[in-house]
Amino acid sequence: MSRYKRRLERDLDRWVADGLVPAASKSLILERVTDQPRFDAATALAIIGVVFLGAAIIAFTAANWDGIPRIVRFLLLLSAFAAAAGGAAYALHSKRILTSDALLTLAAAIFAASIGLTGQVFDIAGDPRAALIGAAVGATALGLAGRSIGAVTAGIVFAGLSDVTDTFGAGLDAIPPTVLLFAAIGAVCAVRWRSAVLYHVVSIGGLAGLLLWILRAEPSAAWFMVLAMIAGIVAAAARAGKEGKDPNLSIVYGWMVWGALFFFMLGGFGWSGEAALPGLLHRIIWLGAGAGVIALGRHDGHALVTAGGVLAVFGAMAALLMDLGLDLISASLVFGVGSLIALGVGLWLRRRARAST
C-alpha cells in the first residue's frame, strides 16, 4: 500500500469517528485511490544498481571484443538481452513492477548496444541515424509490452538522438523530427499509466522536437514567435485542466511555460534576417513576461513556473545590458522604470487581495 493511501486510511478513520464521513463510504473511497508502487530511496538505488550492472557488462564485453570469436559475441548479446527481458517478464508476473521496469530499461539499453555491436560482428556498415531509430522502436516496444516507464523514456531519448545526428541533413527540412512521434506515444502512455515521470519526459521531448524542426529548416524569428504562442496556449489549457481528473497536467503546464519563454527569447534575435520585434521592445516584453510568470507561479504555488520566470527575468536583464553596452545611465533608467512598475503592480495586487477578504 502506498504512503498516500495509508495516510488517507488513517484520516478516514478519524473522520468517521468524528462523524464527518459515513462509515460505509470508507471502503468506497479507498477503492478509488490507485495503489501505486512506492518509489523510495532504496528502490531508486536498486534500479540504478541494475542499470550500472548492465553498463558494466556491456563495457567489459566491448573491452574484450576483439578477442572473442564472432559467434560467441553474437550469443553473448542475445543471452544478455534474453536474460534482462526474461527477468522483467518474471518480475512483472510476480507483481514487482519497479523491478520489471528497471530490467526492461536495461533490456532496451542492451538492445540499442546490440544493434551497433552486431554490425561489427558481421562487418555490416550501417547508418547511425537508422540504428538509433531501430533502438527507439525496440525500446518503445518493450515499454508497451511491459508497461515500462523507463523503456518508453529510453525510446524517446533514442529518437531524439537520431534527430540530433542528422538535424541539418539534406532532404529532411520538411520532415517532422522522429522524437515528436515517440513523444506522442509516450503521451498516451503517460495518460493511461498516470506517470509523472513520463509527463516530464514527453513535455521536454515535445519542446525539443519542435526546436529541432525549426532548426532543420532555415530558422526564422517569426516561427519562434509562433512556437512561443503555441506553447503558451498549451500551458494555459494544461493550467485550466490540472485540477481535473489528472493533476499531472500541472507538469505540462510548467514545462510549456518554460517553452513559451524560451521560444520568445529566441524570437528576439535575428535569424536569417531581422528580428520579429525591435531589440529594446523585445527585451522589455521579455522582462515583463518573466515578472508576470513569477507572479503567476507564486499565485499557483508552482515552483517550476516560478523558476522559469526567474530565469527569464535574469536573461532579459543580461540581454538589456548587452544591448546597452557601457551606457549604464540608460540601463539604470530601464531597471528603475521596471522596478516602479513591479512595485506598483505588487501593491495593487495586495490591496485587491485584502479587499476581497
C-alpha positions as CSV (number, residue, x, y, z in Angstrom):
1,M,0.0,0.0,0.0
2,S,1.3,3.4,-0.9
3,R,2.2,6.0,1.7
4,Y,-0.6,8.3,0.5
5,K,-3.2,5.5,0.8
6,R,-2.1,4.6,4.3
7,R,-2.3,8.3,5.3
8,L,-5.7,8.6,3.8
9,E,-6.9,5.5,5.6
10,R,-5.8,6.9,8.9
11,D,-7.6,10.2,8.1
12,L,-10.7,8.4,7.1
13,D,-10.8,6.5,10.4
14,R,-10.6,9.9,12.2
15,W,-13.2,11.5,10.0
16,V,-15.6,8.5,10.5
17,A,-15.1,8.7,14.3
18,D,-15.8,12.5,14.2
19,G,-19.0,11.9,12.1
20,L,-17.7,13.8,9.1
21,V,-17.7,10.7,6.7
22,P,-20.2,7.8,6.7
23,A,-18.5,4.5,7.7
24,A,-19.9,2.8,4.6
25,S,-18.1,5.3,2.4
26,K,-14.6,4.5,3.7
27,S,-14.1,1.4,1.6
28,L,-15.5,3.0,-1.5
29,I,-13.1,6.0,-1.2
30,L,-10.1,3.7,-0.7
31,E,-11.1,1.6,-3.7
32,R,-11.0,4.8,-5.9
33,V,-7.4,5.5,-4.9
34,T,-4.8,3.9,-7.2
35,D,-2.3,1.9,-5.2
36,Q,1.0,2.9,-7.0
37,P,4.2,1.2,-6.0
38,R,6.3,3.1,-3.6
39,F,9.4,4.7,-5.2
40,D,11.6,5.4,-2.2
41,A,15.4,5.9,-2.0
42,A,16.2,2.2,-1.6
43,T,14.2,1.4,-4.8
44,A,15.9,4.2,-6.7
45,L,19.3,2.9,-5.7
46,A,18.4,-0.6,-6.6
47,I,17.3,0.5,-10.1
48,I,20.5,2.5,-10.6
49,G,22.5,-0.6,-9.5
50,V,20.7,-2.8,-12.1
51,V,21.4,-0.3,-14.8
52,F,25.0,0.2,-13.8
53,L,25.5,-3.6,-13.7
54,G,24.2,-3.8,-17.3
55,A,26.5,-1.0,-18.3
56,A,29.5,-2.8,-16.7
57,I,28.7,-6.0,-18.6
58,I,28.5,-4.1,-21.9
59,A,31.7,-2.2,-21.2
60,F,33.6,-5.4,-20.2
61,T,32.3,-7.2,-23.3
62,A,33.3,-4.3,-25.5
63,A,36.8,-4.1,-23.9
64,N,37.4,-7.8,-24.8
65,W,35.5,-7.6,-28.1
66,D,38.5,-8.3,-30.4
67,G,39.5,-11.5,-28.6
68,I,36.1,-13.1,-28.6
69,P,35.0,-15.3,-31.6
70,R,32.2,-13.8,-33.8
71,I,29.6,-16.4,-32.9
72,V,30.3,-16.1,-29.2
73,R,29.9,-12.3,-29.5
74,F,26.5,-12.7,-31.1
75,L,25.4,-15.3,-28.5
76,L,26.6,-13.0,-25.7
77,L,24.4,-10.2,-27.0
78,L,21.4,-12.5,-27.4
79,S,21.9,-14.0,-23.9
80,A,22.2,-10.6,-22.2
81,F,19.1,-9.3,-23.9
82,A,17.1,-12.5,-23.2
83,A,18.2,-12.5,-19.5
84,A,17.1,-9.0,-19.0
85,A,13.8,-9.4,-20.9
86,G,13.1,-12.7,-19.2
87,G,13.8,-11.4,-15.8
88,A,11.5,-8.4,-16.5
89,A,8.7,-10.8,-17.5
90,Y,9.1,-12.9,-14.3
91,A,9.2,-9.7,-12.2
92,L,6.0,-8.4,-13.8
93,H,4.3,-11.8,-13.3
94,S,5.3,-11.6,-9.6
95,K,3.8,-8.1,-9.3
96,R,7.3,-6.5,-8.8
97,I,6.5,-3.5,-11.0
98,L,9.6,-1.4,-10.3
99,T,12.0,-4.4,-10.8
100,S,10.3,-5.2,-14.1
101,D,10.6,-1.6,-15.1
102,A,14.3,-1.5,-14.3
103,L,15.0,-4.8,-16.2
104,L,13.1,-3.7,-19.2
105,T,15.0,-0.4,-19.3
106,L,18.2,-2.5,-19.1
107,A,16.9,-4.7,-21.9
108,A,16.3,-1.6,-24.1
109,A,19.9,-0.4,-23.4
110,I,21.3,-3.8,-24.3
111,F,19.2,-3.9,-27.5
112,A,20.5,-0.5,-28.5
113,A,24.1,-1.5,-27.9
114,S,23.5,-4.8,-29.8
115,I,22.5,-3.0,-33.0
116,G,25.9,-1.4,-33.3
117,L,27.9,-4.4,-32.0
118,T,26.0,-6.8,-34.3
119,G,27.1,-4.7,-37.2
120,Q,30.7,-5.0,-36.1
121,V,30.3,-8.8,-35.7
122,F,29.2,-9.3,-39.3
123,D,31.1,-6.3,-40.8
124,I,27.8,-4.6,-41.7
125,A,28.1,-0.8,-42.4
126,G,25.1,1.0,-41.1
127,D,23.6,4.4,-40.8
128,P,23.9,5.8,-37.2
129,R,20.5,7.5,-37.5
130,A,18.8,4.3,-38.7
131,A,20.4,2.4,-35.8
132,L,19.1,4.9,-33.3
133,I,15.6,4.8,-34.7
134,G,15.8,1.0,-34.5
135,A,16.8,1.3,-30.9
136,A,13.9,3.7,-30.3
137,V,11.5,1.3,-31.8
138,G,12.8,-1.7,-29.8
139,A,12.8,0.3,-26.5
140,T,9.3,1.6,-27.1
141,A,8.0,-1.9,-28.0
142,L,9.5,-3.3,-24.8
143,G,7.9,-0.4,-22.8
144,L,4.5,-1.0,-24.3
145,A,4.7,-4.8,-23.8
146,G,5.7,-4.5,-20.1
147,R,4.2,-1.1,-19.1
148,S,7.8,0.1,-18.5
149,I,8.2,3.9,-18.0
150,G,11.9,3.6,-18.2
151,A,11.9,1.7,-21.6
152,V,9.4,4.2,-23.1
153,T,11.6,7.0,-21.9
154,A,14.6,5.3,-23.5
155,G,12.7,5.2,-26.8
156,I,12.1,8.9,-26.7
157,V,15.7,9.6,-25.9
158,F,17.0,7.4,-28.7
159,A,14.6,9.0,-31.1
160,G,15.8,12.4,-30.0
161,L,19.5,11.4,-30.6
162,S,18.6,10.1,-34.0
163,D,17.2,13.5,-34.9
164,V,20.3,15.3,-33.5
165,T,22.7,13.2,-35.5
166,D,21.2,14.5,-38.8
167,T,19.3,17.7,-37.9
168,F,20.8,19.6,-40.8
169,G,20.8,16.7,-43.2
170,A,19.7,17.2,-46.8
171,G,16.1,16.3,-47.6
172,L,14.9,16.4,-44.0
173,D,13.8,20.0,-43.9
174,A,10.1,19.4,-44.2
175,I,10.0,16.1,-42.3
176,P,8.9,16.3,-38.6
177,P,11.6,15.0,-36.2
178,T,11.1,11.4,-35.1
179,V,11.1,12.4,-31.5
180,L,7.7,14.0,-31.9
181,L,6.2,10.7,-32.9
182,F,7.7,8.8,-30.0
183,A,6.7,11.7,-27.6
184,A,3.1,11.3,-28.8
185,I,3.3,7.6,-28.0
186,G,4.8,8.5,-24.6
187,A,2.0,11.0,-24.0
188,V,-0.6,8.2,-24.5
189,C,1.3,6.0,-22.0
190,A,1.6,8.9,-19.6
191,V,-2.2,9.5,-19.6
192,R,-3.1,5.8,-19.3
193,W,-0.5,5.0,-16.7
194,R,-0.7,8.3,-14.9
195,S,3.1,8.5,-14.8
196,A,4.6,11.8,-13.6
197,V,8.0,10.8,-15.0
198,L,6.6,10.3,-18.5
199,Y,4.8,13.7,-18.3
200,H,8.1,15.3,-17.7
201,V,9.9,13.4,-20.5
202,V,7.1,13.9,-23.0
203,S,6.9,17.6,-22.3
204,I,10.7,18.1,-22.7
205,G,10.8,15.8,-25.8
206,G,8.0,17.6,-27.5
207,L,9.6,21.0,-27.0
208,A,13.0,19.7,-28.2
209,G,11.3,18.2,-31.2
210,L,9.7,21.5,-32.2
211,L,13.0,23.2,-31.8
212,L,14.8,20.7,-34.0
213,W,12.1,21.0,-36.6
214,I,12.7,24.8,-36.9
215,L,16.5,24.2,-36.9
216,R,16.2,21.7,-39.8
217,A,14.7,24.4,-42.0
218,E,16.0,27.9,-42.1
219,P,15.5,29.3,-38.6
220,S,13.1,32.3,-38.6
221,A,12.3,34.7,-35.7
222,A,8.6,34.6,-36.8
223,W,8.5,30.8,-36.4
224,F,10.0,31.0,-32.9
225,M,7.2,33.5,-32.0
226,V,4.6,31.1,-33.4
227,L,6.1,28.3,-31.3
228,A,6.0,30.6,-28.2
229,M,2.3,31.3,-28.8
230,I,1.6,27.5,-29.3
231,A,3.5,26.7,-26.1
232,G,1.6,29.4,-24.2
233,I,-1.8,28.1,-25.4
234,V,-0.9,24.6,-24.3
235,A,0.3,25.9,-21.0
236,A,-3.0,27.8,-20.4
237,A,-5.0,24.6,-21.4
238,A,-2.9,22.5,-19.0
239,R,-3.3,25.0,-16.2
240,A,-7.1,25.0,-16.7
241,G,-7.2,21.2,-16.6
242,K,-4.7,20.4,-13.9
243,E,-7.4,20.5,-11.2
244,G,-9.4,17.9,-13.1
245,K,-9.1,14.2,-13.4
246,D,-5.3,14.2,-14.0
247,P,-3.3,16.5,-11.7
248,N,-0.1,15.6,-13.7
249,L,-1.2,18.2,-16.2
250,S,0.5,20.6,-13.8
251,I,3.8,19.2,-15.1
252,V,2.8,20.0,-18.7
253,Y,1.8,23.5,-17.6
254,G,5.2,24.1,-16.0
255,W,7.3,22.9,-19.0
256,M,5.1,24.7,-21.6
257,V,5.7,28.0,-19.7
258,W,9.4,27.3,-20.0
259,G,9.0,26.5,-23.7
260,A,7.0,29.7,-24.3
261,L,9.6,31.9,-22.6
262,F,12.5,30.1,-24.4
263,F,10.9,30.4,-27.9
264,F,10.1,34.0,-27.2
265,M,13.7,34.7,-26.3
266,L,14.9,33.1,-29.5
267,G,12.4,35.1,-31.5
268,G,14.0,38.3,-30.4
269,F,17.3,37.6,-32.2
270,G,17.9,37.9,-35.9
271,W,17.6,34.6,-37.8
272,S,18.4,35.0,-41.5
273,G,17.0,38.5,-41.4
274,E,15.5,40.9,-39.0
275,A,14.2,40.0,-35.6
276,A,10.5,39.7,-35.1
277,L,10.4,42.7,-32.7
278,P,12.8,45.7,-32.3
279,G,15.5,44.8,-29.8
280,L,14.6,47.1,-26.9
281,L,10.8,46.4,-27.3
282,H,11.5,42.6,-27.2
283,R,13.7,42.9,-24.1
284,I,11.1,45.0,-22.3
285,I,8.3,42.5,-23.1
286,W,10.6,39.6,-22.2
287,L,11.3,41.2,-18.8
288,G,7.7,41.9,-18.2
289,A,6.7,38.4,-19.2
290,G,9.2,37.0,-16.8
291,A,7.9,39.1,-13.9
292,G,4.4,38.1,-14.8
293,V,5.3,34.4,-14.8
294,I,6.9,34.8,-11.4
295,A,3.7,36.3,-10.0
296,L,1.6,33.5,-11.7
297,G,3.9,30.8,-10.3
298,R,3.6,32.2,-6.8
299,H,-0.1,32.5,-7.2
300,D,-0.5,28.9,-8.3
301,G,2.2,27.6,-5.9
302,H,4.0,26.1,-8.9
303,A,7.8,26.0,-8.3
304,L,8.6,25.1,-11.9
305,V,6.7,28.1,-13.3
306,T,8.2,30.4,-10.8
307,A,11.7,29.2,-11.6
308,G,11.1,29.8,-15.3
309,G,10.0,33.3,-14.6
310,V,13.1,34.0,-12.5
311,L,15.4,32.7,-15.3
312,A,13.5,34.8,-17.9
313,V,14.0,37.9,-15.8
314,F,17.7,37.3,-15.4
315,G,18.0,36.5,-19.1
316,A,16.2,39.7,-20.1
317,M,18.4,41.8,-17.8
318,A,21.5,40.3,-19.3
319,A,20.3,40.9,-22.8
320,L,19.5,44.5,-22.0
321,L,22.9,45.1,-20.5
322,M,24.5,43.6,-23.6
323,D,22.3,45.8,-25.9
324,L,23.1,48.9,-24.0
325,G,26.8,48.2,-23.7
326,L,28.5,50.7,-21.4
327,D,25.6,53.1,-21.3
328,L,24.9,52.4,-17.6
329,I,22.7,55.5,-17.2
330,S,20.3,54.1,-19.7
331,A,20.5,50.7,-18.0
332,S,19.7,52.3,-14.6
333,L,16.7,54.1,-16.2
334,V,15.3,51.0,-17.7
335,F,15.7,49.0,-14.5
336,G,14.3,51.9,-12.4
337,V,11.2,52.1,-14.5
338,G,10.8,48.3,-14.3
339,S,11.1,48.3,-10.5
340,L,8.5,51.0,-10.2
341,I,6.1,49.0,-12.4
342,A,6.8,45.9,-10.4
343,L,6.2,47.6,-7.1
344,G,3.1,49.3,-8.4
345,V,1.6,46.1,-9.6
346,G,2.5,44.3,-6.4
347,L,0.9,46.9,-4.3
348,W,-2.2,46.8,-6.4
349,L,-2.5,43.0,-6.2
350,R,-2.0,43.2,-2.4
351,R,-4.7,45.8,-2.0
352,R,-7.0,43.8,-4.2
353,A,-6.4,40.6,-2.1
354,R,-7.1,42.5,1.1
355,A,-10.3,44.0,-0.3
356,S,-11.5,40.5,-1.4
357,T,-11.0,39.1,2.1
